[in-house]
Amino acid sequence: MKVKKFQNYSIVLLVVLTSACKTLPNQYVYPGEISKYELISGVTFLGSALNNKDLPDIDVMAVSEEMSAFLERHVSNASNHETKAKKLSNAIFNNDGLGLKYNPGLTMTAIETFDYGAGNCLSFSYLVFAMAQDLGLNVQFQEIDILPEWDYTNDEIYVESRHINVRVNLYGKNDLIVDIDSVGPDRQLNYTLLDESYVLALFYGNEAAEYLLKQDFESSFKYFVKAIKTDYEESSFWTNLGVLYRRDGYEDHAEKAYFTALSFNPKDKAALNNLSFLYTEQGNKERADYFGQLVEKYQESNPYFRYVKAQKAMEENQYNLALDHINQAIRQKDNEARFYSLKGTIFAAIGKKREAERALGIAEQLKIEAL
């Protein structure tokens, strides 16, 4: 089972608007009659319909009196936006201020993060966003697109890490990026500015995932429903809801949840993989193979996936395999300096000095062009 989780790097999700079902061959579309409403109503899962008052409602980015007093002590004498932003960042990190510590397992509100003095990057981003807004700064959430990094929990749930931080607009000057767990430039790709509603929904999605891992299925369901109602079109919430349904024995509802995720994001690998897993257990080899092959197709077409595979092969001294993967990555994206750097390293490892120098030279040229 797949669970996307902004965990090590900030959020939790488990593991669009033409329906993906219309893009699938007829024999592979959703075959049942369960509705989206039925998935989140609570009637099947809890035995009765949920009202909004039954759902969690948390002021994730509230500012406490203690937080206001902290800002008064550390930032009140700042004369402009740039000084305010830098003083705020320093006060949060420095030991004579808050001394905030990074803890990948803690998803908390801004107030809880301030009081506890630790959190993951989502918690940290809530705290910075709330305090920056209180100071009158123009601030936005952003997700950093990073190279793939996967892990498995001990109950065979797949975890995909992602990363969020905060961007402060300094009006004409370079924006200030405030980040609790700096991701090295060798893993960074691009960034995407995020809607506040989506980032709030991630809080509920994270909490739902944690409750799922603890096997508190009722709480997990309520938090997933809250996440979905906060950002209805985020495919990962529907995928994770499917994981929950499947874990509680509702395979038909899990299937509908996965197809709902695909209707919002046809390339949601977690949804595709979960469908393949579900059909494998049901003995439907044709469907299992179809959705499993879609996952492989999307992964293999991602040059950064190939790059990570090349790195792994290199670490295991499988140089020919590493070279094959990196050459595939370069064919898919021939202007990425890090691809050529790795290719040069591979050539150097097998004693091909001239080829190594050529690849490293291309890498250096691409870095210069990118400046």
N, C-alpha and C positions, 0 to 999 in steps of 0.2 A: 504494500500500500504506500502511496506517495503522499508526502506532507511537505508543502512548501512552508518555510519558516524563516521569518526575519529574526533569526536567533543569534547566531554568532555575530551577525552584522546588523541586527537591528529590528527585525519585525518578525511576526509569525504569521505564516499562512500554512495550510497543510500541504500536506502531501501527505456575439459581439455582434449594422446589427443584423446583418443577414445571417439567418440561421445556418450553422455549420451543417446541419442535417441535410440542407438542400445541396451542399457540395459533395456529399457522400453518395456513393452508388446506392441505389434503392434497397439493395439487400442488406445494407449496413446502417440504415437510419434507425432511429429509436422505434422499437416495435410495440411499445405499450401505450397505456392511456392515462398514466399518472400526470397530473398537472403541476406546474411550478407552485401554484398556490398550495396544493396538497403537501408539497415538500416542506413548506415553512409554516403551515397553519398550526401544527402541533397536534392535530387530531390523531394522526397515525402514531407519531412518536411518543406523545405524552398522554394520549387518550382523551384530550379535550383541546378546544381551540385556544390559542394564546391571544391575550389582549396586549396592547402596547405597554400597559402598566406591569405586565408580567416580565417584561424584558429589562435587562440592565440599562441604566441611564446614568452615565458617569460624566462629570465635568472634567474631562481629561486634561484640559489646559487652564484650569483655574489658577489664580495667583493668591497665595495666602498672605496674611499680615506679616508673617516671618519673612516671606520672600520679598515683600515690599520694603521691609526694614533693611534687608540685605542689600537691595539695590540702592537704597538711600546711603548706606555706609560706603559702598564700594564704587558707585557710578554717578552719584548726584552732582559731582563737580565737573563732569564732562561737558565740554562746550559745543560739541558738534557730533554728528552721527558716527563718523569714523572713530572718534575717541570713545564714544559710548559703547560701540560694538566691541572694540578691543578691550576696554576695561571690563565689560561684561564677560567676555571669553576668559580673560586672565583671572577674574574673581571666581569663576566657576571651577577652574582647574587648579589654581594655586592653593597650596596648603594653608596659607594665611587667609584664604577665602573659604569656599565650599570644599575644595579638594576632592571633587567628584571622581569616583573610581568606575572603571569599566567592568560590568558584570554581564556577560552575554545571556544569562538565564533570567534576567529581571526585566519584565515589561511592566511599567508602572506609570501612573499619572505624573504630571509635572510636580504637584505638591509632594507626592510620595517619593519621587526621585530626589527632590530637594531635602526632605526630611531624612531619608535613608543614606544619602550621599553616594549612591551608586545606581547603575542601571545599564541596560543595553542601549544601542544607538537610537532605538525608537523612543525609549524613555528620555534619553538625553535630548533628543530633538524636540520632544514636547516641552521640556523644561526651558531650553534656549528660546524656542518660539514664543512661549508664554511671557517670559521675562523681557525678551526683546520688544514684543508688542507693547508691554507695559511701559517701556522706555520711549515709545513712539517711533521705533525703527521699522523700516519696511523689510519684512522677512518672509522667506518662502521655504517650504520643504522641497527637497530634491532627492531623487533616488540615483545613486551612482551605479551605472552599469559596470559590473565587474566580471572578470573571467569566471567561468563555472567552477563551483566548489561544492561537492556533495558529501553527505555523510549518512550513516544509518544508525537509528537508535536501536536499543537492545530488543525492541519488540517488532523489528523489521519494518518500521515506518521510515520512509525515505525523507530526508531533510535537505532542502535546498536553501542555502544562505543568500541573503540579499542585504543591501546596505542603504541606509538613509542618513542624510545630514541636513544642515540648515545653511541657507544662503542669505546674507544680509546685503541689501542694495545700498551702496554708498554714494549714489548720485554723481556719476561722472568719473568716479574712481573705480578701480578694480573691486568687484564684490568681495566680501569677506566670507570665506567658507569656514564654518565652525563644526568640528567633528570630534567625537569622543574616541573613535578608533580609526585612526588614519589608515586608509588603504593605500599601499605602496603604488607608485605610478606604473609599476610593471603589471599590475592587475586591473588598473582602471581603464575603462573604455570611454563612454560618454555619460552624460547625466540627463535626467528628465525632471522638469519641474512638476510638482504634484499638487493636485487639488486638496484643500484642507479636509474636505469630507472623506476623501479616500484615505488620508492618513489617520483620521479618527476611526474609520472603519477597521483599519489595521489593528488598532488597540483591541477591539472586540474579537477580531479574527485570531489574534495572538492568544488572548485569554481562552477562547474556545479551544484552540489547539492544546493548550496546557491542560485544560480539563479533560480533553479526550485522552491525552497520554496518562492522566491519573485515573481514567475509566469512570469519571463522573459525567456520565452521558447526558443527564438532564441539564446540568449547567452548561455543558458544551453545546448542546442544541440551542439553548436560549441565546448564548453569545454568538453562535453562528448566524442565527436568524437576525439578531441585532446588526451584525456586520453586513449582512445582505441588504437589510432595509436602509442602512446608511450609505452603501454603495452597491446598488442592485446589479450592476453590470460587471463587477469584478469576478472573473471566472474562478479564481482560486478559492473563493469562499464556497461556491457551489461544489467544486471538487472536494473540498474538505468536508462539506456536509455529506457528500456521498460516502466518504471514508467513514464518517460517524454512523450513517445508516447501515453500511456494510458490517461494521464492527458489532452493531446491535442486532444483526440478523435480517435486516430488511434489504435483500438483494435487489428487488425490483425498484425500490425507491433509490437505492444507490445508483443503479443504472440510469434512471431518469436524471439524477443530479449531475452525473458525469456528462450526459448529453446536453444538459442545460449549460454547463461550463463551456462546452464546445460551441454552443450557439453564440456565446459572447467572445470566445477566442478559439478558433478552429485549430490552433497550434498549441493548445495547452497540453504540454507533454505529460503532466501529472494526470489529467483526465484521460488522455489516450492510454497511458500505461495502466491506469486503474481499470479501464474497460478491458484491456487485454488480460489483466490478472483475473478479473471477474469471470470472463468467458472461459478462461483456462480452467478455473475451478468448476465451472458448470459443464465442462466437456465440449464446449462449442469451439472446436479447433479453428474452423474457418474464420470466425469473427475474431478470435484471440490473435491469430496470425496477422489478420488485416490491420488491427489497431497497433499491434506490436511493431509491425513494419513501418507504420506511419511515424512512430516515435523515432525509429532508427533513421528514417528518411530525413526528418527535420534536424536531428542531431548531426548527421553526416553532412548536411548542407550548411552547417554553421562552421565557419572557418576557425572560430575561437574554441569550439569543441575539439576540432582537429588539433589545434595548438596545444590544448591541455593534454590530449592523448599523446602527442609527441613528447611533451615534458615527462609524462609518466613512463613512456617507453625508454626515454633517455636515462631516467633514474634507475631503471631496471637493466641498463646496459643492452637494450634491444635496439641497436643503432639503425639497422635497416628498417625496422618498423617505424622508428622515430622519424627517419628521413622520409618515409612514405607519407606519414601523417602531415609533416610540415610542408611537403611539396603540394599535397592536396590543399592545405590551408592557403598557400601562396597562389595556387591556381584560382581559388575562390576570392581572394582579396590580396592583390599584389602590391599594395602600397602601405602595408603594416610593417613598421620597422622591427618590431619584436619578433616577427616571424623569421626575418632574415638573420637576426641576432642568434636565435635558437638554431637555425640551419648552420650558421658558422660554427657554433659550439659543437654540433653533432659532427661536422666534418673534421674539426680539430681533434675530437675524441677518437676518430678512426684514422688519424694520421694524414688526412688530405689537406695539407697546409694551404695550397694555392686556392682550392675551392672555399676553404674557410675564410681566407682573406677577402675573396671576392664577395661572399655573402655578407661579411661584416662591413665591407665598404658600402654596399647597397644600404644596409641598415643605417649607417651613419649619415648617408646622403638623405634618406627619407626623414631622419630626425631633424636635419637642418631645414628641409623643405616645410616641415610641420611647424616651425617656429614662426 
